[in-house]
Amino acid sequence: MVGKFAKKDNGRSNSRDNIAFVKQMLAELRQVAEKEQADMLCYLIEMAYVEAGDLHARM
């Protein structure tokens, strides 16, 4: 899966896909951090998730 997103960016749709991928990975990391009760890490991941969502919406 990583190879699919590591390729050279060929345009806006590929960038949008990359940001969607990052957003999904952040959601999964948030779940792991939550299980570990890592509150500050959860907060930081959530902020990155929101930023990824904003970027995705602007594309």
MMTF fields as JSON, N, C-alpha, C and O atoms, coordinates in Angstrom:
{
  "mmtfVersion": "1.0.0",
  "mmtfProducer": "UNKNOWN",
  "numBonds": 235,
  "numAtoms": 236,
  "numGroups": 59,
  "numChains": 1,
  "numModels": 1,
  "chainsPerModel": [1],
  "groupsPerChain": [59],
  "chainIdList": ["A"],
  "bondAtomList": [4, 2, 8, 6, 12, 10, 16, 14, 20, 18, 24, 22, 28, 26, 32, 30, 36, 34, 40, 38, 44, 42, 48, 46, 52, 50, 56, 54, 60, 58, 64, 62, 68, 66, 72, 70, 76, 74, 80, 78, 84, 82, 88, 86, 92, 90, 96, 94, 100, 98, 104, 102, 108, 106, 112, 110, 116, 114, 120, 118, 124, 122, 128, 126, 132, 130, 136, 134, 140, 138, 144, 142, 148, 146, 152, 150, 156, 154, 160, 158, 164, 162, 168, 166, 172, 170, 176, 174, 180, 178, 184, 182, 188, 186, 192, 190, 196, 194, 200, 198, 204, 202, 208, 206, 212, 210, 216, 214, 220, 218, 224, 222, 228, 226, 232, 230],
  "bondOrderList": [1, 1, 1, 1, 1, 1, 1, 1, 1, 1, 1, 1, 1, 1, 1, 1, 1, 1, 1, 1, 1, 1, 1, 1, 1, 1, 1, 1, 1, 1, 1, 1, 1, 1, 1, 1, 1, 1, 1, 1, 1, 1, 1, 1, 1, 1, 1, 1, 1, 1, 1, 1, 1, 1, 1, 1, 1, 1],
  "groupList": [{"groupName": "MET", "atomNameList": ["N", "CA", "C", "O"], "elementList": ["N", "C", "C", "O"], "formalChargeList": [0, 0, 0, 0], "bondAtomList": [1, 0, 2, 1, 3, 2], "bondOrderList": [1, 1, 2], "singleLetterCode": "M", "chemCompType": "L-PEPTIDE LINKING"}, {"groupName": "VAL", "atomNameList": ["N", "CA", "C", "O"], "elementList": ["N", "C", "C", "O"], "formalChargeList": [0, 0, 0, 0], "bondAtomList": [1, 0, 2, 1, 3, 2], "bondOrderList": [1, 1, 2], "singleLetterCode": "V", "chemCompType": "L-PEPTIDE LINKING"}, {"groupName": "GLY", "atomNameList": ["N", "CA", "C", "O"], "elementList": ["N", "C", "C", "O"], "formalChargeList": [0, 0, 0, 0], "bondAtomList": [1, 0, 2, 1, 3, 2], "bondOrderList": [1, 1, 2], "singleLetterCode": "G", "chemCompType": "PEPTIDE LINKING"}, {"groupName": "LYS", "atomNameList": ["N", "CA", "C", "O"], "elementList": ["N", "C", "C", "O"], "formalChargeList": [0, 0, 0, 0], "bondAtomList": [1, 0, 2, 1, 3, 2], "bondOrderList": [1, 1, 2], "singleLetterCode": "K", "chemCompType": "L-PEPTIDE LINKING"}, {"groupName": "PHE", "atomNameList": ["N", "CA", "C", "O"], "elementList": ["N", "C", "C", "O"], "formalChargeList": [0, 0, 0, 0], "bondAtomList": [1, 0, 2, 1, 3, 2], "bondOrderList": [1, 1, 2], "singleLetterCode": "F", "chemCompType": "L-PEPTIDE LINKING"}, {"groupName": "ALA", "atomNameList": ["N", "CA", "C", "O"], "elementList": ["N", "C", "C", "O"], "formalChargeList": [0, 0, 0, 0], "bondAtomList": [1, 0, 2, 1, 3, 2], "bondOrderList": [1, 1, 2], "singleLetterCode": "A", "chemCompType": "L-PEPTIDE LINKING"}, {"groupName": "ASP", "atomNameList": ["N", "CA", "C", "O"], "elementList": ["N", "C", "C", "O"], "formalChargeList": [0, 0, 0, 0], "bondAtomList": [1, 0, 2, 1, 3, 2], "bondOrderList": [1, 1, 2], "singleLetterCode": "D", "chemCompType": "L-PEPTIDE LINKING"}, {"groupName": "ASN", "atomNameList": ["N", "CA", "C", "O"], "elementList": ["N", "C", "C", "O"], "formalChargeList": [0, 0, 0, 0], "bondAtomList": [1, 0, 2, 1, 3, 2], "bondOrderList": [1, 1, 2], "singleLetterCode": "N", "chemCompType": "L-PEPTIDE LINKING"}, {"groupName": "ARG", "atomNameList": ["N", "CA", "C", "O"], "elementList": ["N", "C", "C", "O"], "formalChargeList": [0, 0, 0, 0], "bondAtomList": [1, 0, 2, 1, 3, 2], "bondOrderList": [1, 1, 2], "singleLetterCode": "R", "chemCompType": "L-PEPTIDE LINKING"}, {"groupName": "SER", "atomNameList": ["N", "CA", "C", "O"], "elementList": ["N", "C", "C", "O"], "formalChargeList": [0, 0, 0, 0], "bondAtomList": [1, 0, 2, 1, 3, 2], "bondOrderList": [1, 1, 2], "singleLetterCode": "S", "chemCompType": "L-PEPTIDE LINKING"}, {"groupName": "ILE", "atomNameList": ["N", "CA", "C", "O"], "elementList": ["N", "C", "C", "O"], "formalChargeList": [0, 0, 0, 0], "bondAtomList": [1, 0, 2, 1, 3, 2], "bondOrderList": [1, 1, 2], "singleLetterCode": "I", "chemCompType": "L-PEPTIDE LINKING"}, {"groupName": "GLN", "atomNameList": ["N", "CA", "C", "O"], "elementList": ["N", "C", "C", "O"], "formalChargeList": [0, 0, 0, 0], "bondAtomList": [1, 0, 2, 1, 3, 2], "bondOrderList": [1, 1, 2], "singleLetterCode": "Q", "chemCompType": "L-PEPTIDE LINKING"}, {"groupName": "LEU", "atomNameList": ["N", "CA", "C", "O"], "elementList": ["N", "C", "C", "O"], "formalChargeList": [0, 0, 0, 0], "bondAtomList": [1, 0, 2, 1, 3, 2], "bondOrderList": [1, 1, 2], "singleLetterCode": "L", "chemCompType": "L-PEPTIDE LINKING"}, {"groupName": "GLU", "atomNameList": ["N", "CA", "C", "O"], "elementList": ["N", "C", "C", "O"], "formalChargeList": [0, 0, 0, 0], "bondAtomList": [1, 0, 2, 1, 3, 2], "bondOrderList": [1, 1, 2], "singleLetterCode": "E", "chemCompType": "L-PEPTIDE LINKING"}, {"groupName": "CYS", "atomNameList": ["N", "CA", "C", "O"], "elementList": ["N", "C", "C", "O"], "formalChargeList": [0, 0, 0, 0], "bondAtomList": [1, 0, 2, 1, 3, 2], "bondOrderList": [1, 1, 2], "singleLetterCode": "C", "chemCompType": "L-PEPTIDE LINKING"}, {"groupName": "TYR", "atomNameList": ["N", "CA", "C", "O"], "elementList": ["N", "C", "C", "O"], "formalChargeList": [0, 0, 0, 0], "bondAtomList": [1, 0, 2, 1, 3, 2], "bondOrderList": [1, 1, 2], "singleLetterCode": "Y", "chemCompType": "L-PEPTIDE LINKING"}, {"groupName": "HIS", "atomNameList": ["N", "CA", "C", "O"], "elementList": ["N", "C", "C", "O"], "formalChargeList": [0, 0, 0, 0], "bondAtomList": [1, 0, 2, 1, 3, 2], "bondOrderList": [1, 1, 2], "singleLetterCode": "H", "chemCompType": "L-PEPTIDE LINKING"}],
  "groupTypeList": [0, 1, 2, 3, 4, 5, 3, 3, 6, 7, 2, 8, 9, 7, 9, 8, 6, 7, 10, 5, 4, 1, 3, 11, 0, 12, 5, 13, 12, 8, 11, 1, 5, 13, 3, 13, 11, 5, 6, 0, 12, 14, 15, 12, 10, 13, 0, 5, 15, 1, 13, 5, 2, 6, 12, 16, 5, 8, 0],
  "groupIdList": [1, 2, 3, 4, 5, 6, 7, 8, 9, 10, 11, 12, 13, 14, 15, 16, 17, 18, 19, 20, 21, 22, 23, 24, 25, 26, 27, 28, 29, 30, 31, 32, 33, 34, 35, 36, 37, 38, 39, 40, 41, 42, 43, 44, 45, 46, 47, 48, 49, 50, 51, 52, 53, 54, 55, 56, 57, 58, 59],
  "secStructList": [7, 2, 2, 2, 2, 2, 1, 7, 7, 7, 1, 2, 2, 2, 2, 2, 2, 2, 2, 2, 2, 2, 2, 2, 2, 2, 2, 2, 2, 2, 2, 2, 2, 2, 2, 6, 6, 7, 2, 2, 2, 2, 2, 2, 2, 2, 2, 2, 2, 2, 2, 2, 2, 2, 2, 2, 2, 2, 7],
  "xCoordList": [0.818, 0.0, 0.866, 0.512, 1.972, 2.82, 3.334, 3.381, 3.717, 4.235, 3.248, 3.633, 1.982, 0.937, 0.953, 0.694, 1.251, 1.199, 2.567, 2.664, 3.625, 4.96, 5.373, 6.412, 4.584, 4.906, 4.844, 4.222, 5.506, 5.508, 4.085, 3.255, 3.816, 2.5, 2.211, 2.954, 1.133, 0.78, -0.372, -0.936, -0.734, -1.813, -2.625, -2.341, -3.649, -4.478, -5.179, -5.248, -5.699, -6.428, -5.505, -5.922, -4.26, -3.315, -2.984, -2.868, -2.833, -2.588, -3.768, -3.585, -4.966, -6.183, -6.212, -6.568, -5.842, -5.784, -4.747, -4.979, -3.608, -2.555, -3.022, -2.778, -3.691, -4.188, -5.268, -5.323, -6.12, -7.142, -6.478, -6.944, -5.397, -4.648, -4.065, -4.175, -3.451, -2.878, -3.973, -3.784, -5.113, -6.232, -6.692, -6.959, -6.784, -7.194, -6.175, -6.549, -4.893, -3.848, -3.87, -3.666, -4.116, -4.211, -5.38, -5.267, -6.499, -7.65, -7.294, -7.691, -6.546, -6.134, -5.131, -5.208, -4.194, -3.231, -3.921, -3.526, -4.941, -5.718, -6.332, -6.333, -6.85, -7.446, -6.4, -6.666, -5.222, -4.147, -3.731, -3.589, -3.537, -3.136, -4.203, -3.885, -5.456, -6.552, -6.534, -6.743, -6.287, -6.206, -5.074, -5.152, -4.021, -2.874, -3.045, -2.155, -4.174, -4.484, -3.42, -3.046, -2.948, -1.94, -2.671, -2.797, -3.148, -4.01, -3.369, -3.995, -2.135, -1.482, -1.264, -1.451, -0.872, -0.693, -2.014, -2.053, -3.081, -4.421, -4.755, -5.251, -4.484, -4.769, -3.98, -4.543, -2.694, -1.849, -2.263, -2.287, -2.584, -3.043, -4.365, -4.582, -5.244, -6.536, -6.338, -7.04, -5.394, -5.112, -4.597, -4.981, -3.741, -3.24, -4.383, -4.429, -5.296, -6.449, -7.342, -7.807, -7.567, -8.381, -7.691, -8.339, -6.39, -5.638, -5.718, -5.907, -5.576, -5.689, -7.086, -7.231, -8.098, -9.46, -9.642, -10.299, -9.063, -9.129, -8.423, -8.943, -7.243, -6.494, -7.295, -7.389, -7.859, -8.632, -9.836, -10.165, -10.484, -11.667, -11.305, -12.114, -10.094, -9.677, -9.208, -9.02, -9.016, -8.468, -9.577, -9.305],
  "yCoordList": [-1.187, 0.0, 1.256, 2.235, 1.256, 2.437, 2.815, 3.999, 1.84, 2.11, 2.849, 3.678, 2.555, 3.204, 4.709, 5.463, 5.157, 6.582, 7.236, 8.461, 6.452, 7.017, 7.447, 8.086, 7.111, 7.474, 8.983, 9.708, 9.431, 10.856, 11.361, 10.695, 12.535, 13.153, 13.547, 14.328, 13.006, 13.29, 14.268, 14.397, 14.95, 15.912, 16.026, 15.39, 16.859, 17.185, 15.959, 15.82, 15.066, 13.911, 12.992, 12.422, 12.844, 12.016, 12.666, 11.973, 13.982, 14.695, 14.514, 14.303, 14.595, 14.415, 13.004, 12.818, 12.022, 10.636, 10.485, 9.785, 11.144, 11.063, 11.651, 11.073, 12.793, 13.417, 12.548, 12.43, 11.944, 11.03, 9.85, 9.402, 9.355, 8.257, 8.676, 7.94, 9.847, 10.363, 10.502, 10.127, 11.041, 11.225, 9.888, 9.785, 8.871, 7.544, 6.949, 6.353, 7.113, 6.591, 7.307, 6.683, 8.608, 9.351, 8.855, 8.758, 8.543, 8.014, 6.691, 6.44, 5.857, 4.577, 4.78, 4.107, 5.707, 5.998, 6.563, 6.274, 7.359, 7.934, 6.823, 6.901, 5.798, 4.667, 3.943, 3.562, 3.755, 3.078, 3.926, 3.409, 5.218, 6.106, 6.161, 6.232, 6.13, 6.154, 4.897, 4.98, 3.745, 2.495, 2.533, 1.903, 3.277, 3.405, 4.551, 4.816, 5.222, 6.354, 7.451, 8.061, 7.68, 8.71, 9.989, 10.303, 10.717, 11.873, 12.947, 13.432, 13.324, 14.371, 13.906, 14.675, 12.66, 12.11, 12.082, 12.394, 11.714, 11.745, 13.142, 13.327, 14.116, 15.51, 15.934, 16.522, 15.64, 16.035, 15.325, 15.93, 14.053, 13.306, 13.877, 13.996, 14.228, 14.821, 16.142, 16.417, 16.955, 18.222, 17.966, 18.668, 16.978, 16.62, 16.09, 16.365, 15.336, 14.796, 15.941, 15.919, 16.922, 18.082, 18.833, 19.221, 19.032, 19.719, 18.937, 19.529, 17.634, 16.812, 16.944, 17.005, 16.986, 17.174, 18.513, 18.606, 19.553, 20.884, 20.906, 21.452, 20.314, 20.239, 19.474, 19.897, 18.369, 17.522, 18.284, 18.17, 19.054, 19.822, 20.925, 21.281, 21.467, 22.559, 22.08, 22.888, 20.792, 20.268, 19.989, 19.549],
  "zCoordList": [0.0, 0.0, 0.0, -0.656, 0.704, 0.78, -0.597, -0.931, -1.4, -2.736, -3.604, -4.428, -3.424, -4.21, -4.0, -4.938, -2.791, -2.471, -2.529, -2.452, -2.663, -2.691, -4.095, -4.259, -5.104, -6.476, -6.671, -5.894, -7.729, -8.054, -8.243, -8.861, -7.708, -7.798, -9.247, -9.842, -9.81, -11.199, -11.33, -12.417, -10.279, -10.387, -9.126, -8.111, -9.216, -8.063, -7.482, -6.261, -8.327, -7.796, -6.998, -5.99, -7.439, -6.698, -5.356, -4.346, -5.337, -4.074, -3.135, -1.936, -3.67, -2.867, -2.283, -1.119, -3.083, -2.605, -1.496, -0.51, -1.663, -0.644, 0.684, 1.744, 0.626, 1.846, 2.488, 3.712, 1.674, 2.208, 2.911, 3.959, 2.334, 2.942, 4.293, 5.274, 4.341, 5.583, 6.636, 7.794, 6.229, 7.16, 7.738, 8.935, 6.889, 7.344, 8.317, 9.327, 8.011, 8.89, 10.242, 11.283, 10.22, 11.473, 12.318, 13.54, 11.674, 12.41, 13.091, 14.229, 12.384, 12.962, 14.098, 15.126, 13.91, 14.975, 16.208, 17.337, 15.99, 17.103, 17.951, 19.179, 17.295, 18.022, 18.862, 20.002, 18.302, 19.039, 20.239, 21.348, 20.021, 21.114, 22.204, 23.392, 21.796, 22.772, 23.643, 24.854, 23.042, 23.805, 24.822, 25.876, 24.497, 25.398, 26.386, 27.194, 26.325, 27.203, 27.117, 28.119, 25.901, 25.64, 25.234, 24.05, 26.241, 25.996, 25.125, 24.182, 25.425, 24.63, 23.195, 22.253, 23.035, 21.699, 20.939, 19.749, 21.611, 20.991, 20.511, 19.4, 21.346, 20.994, 19.752, 18.829, 19.732, 18.6, 17.312, 16.24, 17.425, 16.255, 15.765, 14.559, 16.685, 16.319, 15.579, 14.606, 16.032, 15.353, 13.932, 12.997, 13.774, 12.443, 11.572, 10.373, 12.17, 11.447, 10.941, 9.802, 11.789, 11.393, 10.248, 9.276, 10.367, 9.306, 7.994, 6.931, 8.061, 6.849, 6.237, 5.016, 7.084, 6.591, 5.912, 4.875, 6.492, 5.879, 4.534, 3.56, 4.483, 3.208, 2.16, 1.008, 2.561, 1.639, 1.088, -0.092, 1.945, 1.523, 0.536, -0.321, 0.651, -0.24, -1.595, -2.505, -1.747, -3.026, -4.025, -5.142]
}
